[in-house]
Amino acid sequence: MEPLASRIRPTSLDEVVGQQHLVGPGKPLRVAIEKKHLFSFILWGPPGTGKTTIARIYARALNAELHELSAVSAGKEDIRKIVGKEGSSGDPWGTMQASLQPKVLFLDEIHRFNKSQQDFLLPYVESGQLTLIGATTENPSFEVIPALLSRCRVFVLESLSEESLRAIVNKAGAKLGWRLGKGAFDWLVGYANGDARKALGILEGTLALYGSNEGKKAKKSITVEQLEQALEDPHLRYDKKGEEHYDTISAFIKSMRASQPDAAMYYLARMVEAGEDPLFIARRMVIFASEDVGLAQPTALVVANAVFRACETIGYPECAINLAHGVAYLAKAQKDRSAYDALRAAQADVKAFGNLPVPKKIRNAPTKLMKDLDYGKGYEMYDESSYLPEKLKKKKYFK
């Protein structure tokens, strides 16, 4: 059966709940849709805020040929198939006859496309053979290559307000023939935290357990206990922005810190299977390499950076192997947090004492005046006296 979120998805701007700063009267996306302006853009915002809905309404309004891909699983060949004859003949710049109907590519999770894939997409967007609508939960300034980003407008979506979520849940409940008691309503809206898809997913999971009443007048009532029981479904539990996300990454880091490669590999597998962004995992590994392995095995930072780069260029599913390689290395490595601890201790002193005067003999002296003021005087390359400010001369950050 078609998912609940899809069944109640708005088909026009007037049905859209929330994002009025973009789709309200006189606002940029409404104006673009009403005037049928064809251009590429990126929708940046939290999950479940209407990115897919807006993309579909836009494509329909322009009578465009809409193609939807997820960057998690799509690749260059999928783009070639969409472009069709123009692309297959090696003509990404559109010098051949193109279809009169514009082709709109909605690329969900565009931040999952690596640099090579984005480079491949660029000439089709630049030539106008494809109008790109990218959707991302990550800052496009960091995740989209500059050349592609410069050819797109960026629209920022906001988490849905409690009022908007209530309207969406009410609509779904009425369609399904159920109603939520006040306690259940408050619980669901609070748990969803601005994410309509999360709210509808939990509601749908609850109805899968307790039976559908669709098409009938809403009489049956859903309780908080029923909603909580639906959350026991493992397919609903891992939420990349919620508690399970942070619990799992915490367990992952602590397992590596404790030099338990089996546990670390298990938590890695959980994140991979849940579709966690590989770059998120790899970033934490790069941090871990300096914070926890540190001076005990300095090459750990080299390995972790290589894993990050591999994830960036290869992507899922193969980059999971690179992650596993890095996790095994980091978990088995000797640990030394002295550099991390020294940094934190030094930062504490900076906060406590501010910018203490730098000893004159190690100050820069590019001018005669500075030399006359004894800047740089007495400096020797192999000096054993402390270069710390006078107030901290006896301080030892490395124990």
C-alpha positions as CSV (number, residue, x, y, z in Angstrom):
1,M,0.0,0.0,0.0
2,E,1.1,3.5,-0.7
3,P,2.7,5.2,2.4
4,L,0.5,7.5,4.4
5,A,2.7,10.5,3.8
6,S,2.3,9.9,0.1
7,R,-1.4,9.4,0.2
8,I,-2.0,12.8,1.9
9,R,0.7,14.7,0.1
10,P,-0.5,18.1,-1.1
11,T,-0.9,18.5,-4.9
12,S,-1.1,22.3,-5.0
13,L,0.5,25.2,-3.2
14,D,-2.7,26.1,-1.4
15,E,-2.6,22.7,0.3
16,V,0.9,23.0,1.6
17,V,1.2,23.4,5.3
18,G,4.1,25.5,6.6
19,Q,7.0,27.1,4.7
20,Q,4.9,30.2,4.0
21,H,8.1,32.3,3.7
22,L,8.6,30.4,0.5
23,V,5.2,29.4,-0.8
24,G,2.9,32.2,0.6
25,P,1.5,34.9,-1.5
26,G,4.2,36.9,-3.2
27,K,7.0,34.7,-1.9
28,P,9.8,33.4,-4.2
29,L,8.7,29.8,-4.8
30,R,5.0,30.7,-5.3
31,V,6.0,33.5,-7.8
32,A,8.3,31.1,-9.6
33,I,5.5,28.4,-9.8
34,E,2.8,30.8,-10.8
35,K,4.9,32.5,-13.5
36,K,6.4,29.1,-14.6
37,H,10.0,30.2,-14.2
38,L,12.4,27.4,-15.1
39,F,15.6,27.3,-13.0
40,S,17.6,24.9,-10.9
41,F,17.4,25.2,-7.1
42,I,18.3,23.4,-3.9
43,L,15.9,22.9,-1.0
44,W,17.8,22.8,2.3
45,G,16.0,21.9,5.5
46,P,15.3,19.3,8.2
47,P,13.6,16.0,7.3
48,G,9.9,15.9,6.8
49,T,9.4,19.6,6.0
50,G,8.0,19.4,2.4
51,K,11.0,19.3,0.1
52,T,9.6,16.4,-2.1
53,T,6.1,18.0,-2.1
54,I,7.4,21.4,-3.3
55,A,9.5,19.7,-6.0
56,R,6.6,17.8,-7.4
57,I,4.2,20.8,-7.4
58,Y,6.9,22.9,-9.2
59,A,7.4,20.2,-11.9
60,R,3.7,19.7,-12.4
61,A,3.1,23.5,-12.7
62,L,5.8,23.7,-15.5
63,N,4.4,20.6,-17.2
64,A,7.9,19.1,-16.9
65,E,9.0,15.6,-17.2
66,L,9.9,14.8,-13.6
67,H,12.5,12.3,-12.7
68,E,13.1,11.4,-9.0
69,L,16.4,9.9,-7.8
70,S,17.9,9.3,-4.4
71,A,21.6,10.1,-4.2
72,V,22.0,7.3,-1.8
73,S,21.6,4.7,-4.6
74,A,21.7,6.6,-7.9
75,G,24.8,7.0,-10.1
76,K,26.0,8.4,-13.4
77,E,24.2,5.8,-15.4
78,D,20.8,6.9,-14.0
79,I,21.5,10.4,-15.1
80,R,22.4,9.2,-18.6
81,K,19.1,7.3,-18.9
82,I,17.2,10.5,-17.9
83,V,19.0,12.7,-20.4
84,G,18.3,10.1,-23.1
85,K,19.6,10.4,-26.6
86,E,21.3,13.7,-26.1
87,G,23.4,12.3,-23.3
88,S,24.0,8.9,-24.7
89,S,25.7,10.4,-27.8
90,G,28.3,12.2,-25.7
91,D,26.7,15.6,-26.0
92,P,26.2,16.9,-22.4
93,W,26.2,20.5,-23.6
94,G,22.9,20.2,-25.5
95,T,24.0,21.0,-29.0
96,M,21.7,18.4,-30.3
97,Q,17.9,18.7,-30.5
98,A,16.4,18.4,-27.0
99,S,12.9,17.5,-26.0
100,L,10.4,20.4,-26.0
101,Q,9.2,19.2,-22.5
102,P,11.7,20.3,-19.8
103,K,13.3,17.6,-17.8
104,V,13.4,18.2,-14.1
105,L,15.6,16.0,-11.9
106,F,14.7,15.8,-8.3
107,L,17.7,14.5,-6.5
108,D,17.0,13.7,-2.9
109,E,19.9,13.8,-0.4
110,I,22.1,15.5,-3.0
111,H,24.8,15.7,-0.3
112,R,25.3,12.0,-0.8
113,F,26.5,12.5,-4.4
114,N,30.3,12.5,-4.3
115,K,32.4,15.1,-6.2
116,S,32.8,12.9,-9.2
117,Q,29.1,12.4,-9.5
118,Q,28.4,16.1,-9.1
119,D,31.0,17.0,-11.7
120,F,29.2,14.6,-14.1
121,L,25.9,16.2,-13.4
122,L,27.1,19.8,-13.9
123,P,27.3,20.1,-17.7
124,Y,23.7,18.8,-18.1
125,V,22.5,21.4,-15.6
126,E,24.6,24.2,-17.1
127,S,23.3,23.4,-20.6
128,G,19.7,23.3,-19.5
129,Q,19.2,19.7,-20.5
130,L,18.3,19.1,-16.9
131,T,16.7,21.4,-14.4
132,L,17.9,20.3,-11.0
133,I,16.0,20.4,-7.8
134,G,18.3,19.1,-5.0
135,A,17.1,18.3,-1.6
136,T,19.4,18.1,1.4
137,T,19.4,18.2,5.2
138,E,23.1,19.3,5.1
139,N,24.5,22.8,4.5
140,P,24.9,22.9,0.7
141,S,27.9,25.3,1.0
142,F,29.9,22.3,2.3
143,E,28.2,19.4,0.5
144,V,27.6,20.7,-3.1
145,I,30.6,21.6,-5.3
146,P,30.9,25.4,-6.0
147,A,30.4,25.1,-9.7
148,L,27.0,23.3,-9.3
149,L,26.0,25.4,-6.3
150,S,26.6,28.6,-8.3
151,R,24.0,27.5,-10.9
152,C,21.3,26.9,-8.3
153,R,19.3,29.1,-6.0
154,V,19.1,27.9,-2.4
155,F,15.8,27.9,-0.5
156,V,15.9,27.2,3.2
157,L,13.0,25.3,4.7
158,E,12.1,25.5,8.4
159,S,11.0,22.8,10.9
160,L,7.3,22.7,10.9
161,S,5.6,24.5,13.8
162,E,3.5,22.7,16.3
163,E,0.4,24.3,14.7
164,S,1.4,23.0,11.2
165,L,2.1,19.5,12.5
166,R,-1.3,19.4,14.2
167,A,-3.0,20.3,11.0
168,I,-1.2,17.5,9.1
169,V,-1.9,14.9,11.8
170,N,-5.6,16.0,11.9
171,K,-5.8,15.5,8.1
172,A,-4.3,12.1,8.3
173,G,-6.5,11.0,11.2
174,A,-9.6,12.1,9.4
175,K,-8.6,10.2,6.3
176,L,-7.8,7.0,8.3
177,G,-10.9,7.1,10.4
178,W,-9.0,7.5,13.7
179,R,-8.7,10.4,16.1
180,L,-6.0,11.1,18.7
181,G,-6.9,11.9,22.3
182,K,-5.3,15.1,23.6
183,G,-2.5,13.3,25.4
184,A,-1.7,11.2,22.3
185,F,-1.9,14.3,20.1
186,D,0.5,16.3,22.3
187,W,2.9,13.3,22.6
188,L,3.0,12.7,18.8
189,V,3.6,16.4,17.9
190,G,6.3,16.7,20.6
191,Y,8.0,13.5,19.5
192,A,8.0,14.4,15.8
193,N,9.8,17.7,16.6
194,G,8.9,19.5,13.4
195,D,9.1,16.4,11.1
196,A,5.8,15.6,9.4
197,R,7.1,12.4,7.9
198,K,8.2,11.1,11.4
199,A,4.7,11.9,12.8
200,L,2.9,10.2,9.9
201,G,5.3,7.2,10.1
202,I,4.5,6.6,13.7
203,L,0.8,7.1,13.1
204,E,0.9,4.6,10.2
205,G,2.9,2.1,12.3
206,T,0.3,2.4,15.0
207,L,-2.5,1.7,12.6
208,A,-0.6,-1.3,11.2
209,L,-0.8,-2.8,14.7
210,Y,-4.4,-1.9,15.6
211,G,-6.1,-2.0,12.2
212,S,-7.3,0.5,9.7
213,N,-10.6,2.3,9.7
214,E,-10.0,4.2,6.5
215,G,-13.0,5.7,4.7
216,K,-15.1,5.7,7.9
217,K,-15.9,8.6,10.2
218,A,-13.2,9.0,12.8
219,K,-14.5,7.4,15.9
220,K,-11.7,5.1,17.1
221,S,-9.2,6.8,19.5
222,I,-5.4,6.3,19.6
223,T,-3.7,6.4,23.0
224,V,-0.2,7.4,24.0
225,E,0.5,3.7,24.9
226,Q,-0.4,2.6,21.4
227,L,1.9,5.2,19.8
228,E,4.8,4.1,22.1
229,Q,4.2,0.4,21.3
230,A,4.5,1.2,17.6
231,L,7.9,2.7,18.3
232,E,9.1,-0.8,19.2
233,D,9.1,-1.6,15.5
234,P,12.8,-1.7,14.6
235,H,12.1,0.0,11.2
236,L,10.8,3.1,13.1
237,R,13.5,3.3,15.8
238,Y,16.6,4.6,14.1
239,D,16.1,8.2,13.4
240,K,19.1,10.1,12.1
241,K,18.1,13.2,14.1
242,G,16.8,11.6,17.2
243,E,17.9,9.8,20.4
244,E,18.7,6.5,18.7
245,H,21.1,8.3,16.3
246,Y,23.1,9.8,19.2
247,D,23.0,6.7,21.3
248,T,24.4,4.6,18.5
249,I,27.2,7.0,17.5
250,S,28.1,7.3,21.3
251,A,28.3,3.5,21.6
252,F,30.4,3.4,18.4
253,I,33.0,6.0,19.7
254,K,33.1,4.5,23.2
255,S,33.7,1.0,21.8
256,M,36.7,2.2,19.8
257,R,38.0,4.1,22.8
258,A,37.8,0.9,24.9
259,S,39.7,-0.9,22.1
260,Q,36.7,-3.3,21.5
261,P,36.8,-3.8,17.7
262,D,33.9,-6.3,17.7
263,A,31.5,-3.9,19.4
264,A,32.7,-0.9,17.3
265,M,32.1,-3.0,14.1
266,Y,28.6,-3.9,15.3
267,Y,27.6,-0.3,15.9
268,L,29.1,0.7,12.6
269,A,26.9,-2.0,10.9
270,R,23.8,-0.6,12.6
271,M,24.5,2.8,11.2
272,V,25.3,1.6,7.7
273,E,22.2,-0.5,7.6
274,A,20.1,2.4,8.8
275,G,21.4,4.6,6.0
276,E,23.5,6.9,8.1
277,D,25.6,9.4,6.1
278,P,29.0,7.8,5.7
279,L,30.7,11.2,5.9
280,F,29.1,11.7,9.3
281,I,30.7,8.5,10.5
282,A,34.0,9.2,8.9
283,R,34.2,12.7,10.4
284,R,33.8,11.3,13.8
285,M,36.6,8.8,13.0
286,V,38.9,11.7,12.0
287,I,38.2,13.4,15.3
288,F,38.7,10.2,17.2
289,A,42.1,9.6,15.5
290,S,43.5,12.8,17.1
291,E,41.5,12.9,20.3
292,D,41.9,9.3,21.4
293,V,44.7,7.7,19.5
294,G,46.8,10.8,19.2
295,L,50.5,10.5,19.8
296,A,50.4,6.8,20.5
297,Q,50.0,6.1,16.8
298,P,50.1,9.4,14.8
299,T,49.4,7.5,11.5
300,A,45.9,7.0,12.7
301,L,45.0,10.5,11.5
302,V,46.4,9.6,8.1
303,V,44.2,6.5,7.9
304,A,41.1,8.2,9.2
305,N,41.5,11.0,6.6
306,A,42.0,8.4,3.9
307,V,38.7,6.7,5.0
308,F,36.9,10.1,4.8
309,R,38.2,10.7,1.4
310,A,37.2,7.2,0.2
311,C,33.7,7.8,1.5
312,E,33.6,11.1,-0.3
313,T,34.6,9.8,-3.6
314,I,33.1,6.3,-3.6
315,G,29.9,6.5,-1.6
316,Y,27.6,3.7,-0.5
317,P,27.5,0.7,-0.7
318,E,31.2,0.1,-1.3
319,C,32.5,2.8,1.1
320,A,31.1,0.7,4.0
321,I,34.2,-1.5,3.5
322,N,36.5,1.6,3.9
323,L,34.7,2.5,7.1
324,A,35.1,-1.1,8.4
325,H,38.9,-0.9,7.6
326,G,39.3,2.3,9.5
327,V,37.2,1.2,12.4
328,A,39.3,-2.0,12.9
329,Y,42.5,0.1,12.7
330,L,41.3,2.8,15.2
331,A,39.8,0.3,17.7
332,K,43.0,-1.8,17.8
333,A,45.3,1.2,18.0
334,Q,47.1,2.2,21.2
335,K,45.4,5.2,22.8
336,D,46.9,8.5,24.0
337,R,44.7,11.5,24.9
338,S,47.6,13.8,26.0
339,A,47.4,16.2,23.1
340,Y,43.6,16.5,23.5
341,D,43.9,17.0,27.3
342,A,46.7,19.6,26.8
343,L,44.5,21.6,24.4
344,R,41.6,21.6,26.8
345,A,43.8,22.7,29.7
346,A,45.3,25.5,27.6
347,Q,41.9,26.6,26.5
348,A,40.7,26.8,30.1
349,D,43.6,29.1,30.9
350,V,42.9,31.3,27.9
351,K,39.3,31.6,29.1
352,A,40.4,32.3,32.7
353,F,43.2,34.8,32.0
354,G,42.4,36.2,28.6
355,N,45.3,37.3,26.2
356,L,48.2,37.4,28.6
357,P,51.3,39.4,27.3
358,V,53.6,37.4,25.1
359,P,57.2,37.4,26.4
360,K,59.1,40.1,24.6
361,K,61.9,37.9,23.4
362,I,59.6,35.8,21.3
363,R,57.6,38.7,19.8
364,N,57.9,39.6,16.2
365,A,60.2,42.6,15.5
366,P,59.8,43.7,11.9
367,T,60.5,47.4,12.6
368,K,63.2,49.5,14.3
369,L,60.7,50.8,16.9
370,M,59.8,47.2,17.9
371,K,63.5,46.4,18.2
372,D,64.1,49.5,20.3
373,L,61.3,48.2,22.6
374,D,63.3,45.0,23.0
375,Y,61.0,42.9,20.9
376,G,62.9,39.7,20.0
377,K,65.8,40.6,22.2
378,G,67.6,37.6,23.8
379,Y,65.8,35.0,21.6
380,E,67.8,31.9,21.0
381,M,66.8,29.0,18.8
382,Y,67.6,26.4,21.5
383,D,66.3,28.2,24.6
384,E,65.3,26.0,27.6
385,S,63.5,28.8,29.4
386,S,59.7,28.8,29.3
387,Y,58.1,30.8,26.4
388,L,54.7,30.9,28.3
389,P,53.4,34.2,29.5
390,E,54.8,35.3,32.9
391,K,51.7,34.3,34.8
392,L,51.8,30.7,33.4
393,K,55.6,30.1,33.4
394,K,55.3,27.0,35.6
395,K,52.3,25.5,33.8
396,K,52.6,22.0,32.4
397,Y,49.9,21.0,29.9
398,F,51.5,17.7,29.0
399,K,51.7,15.6,32.2
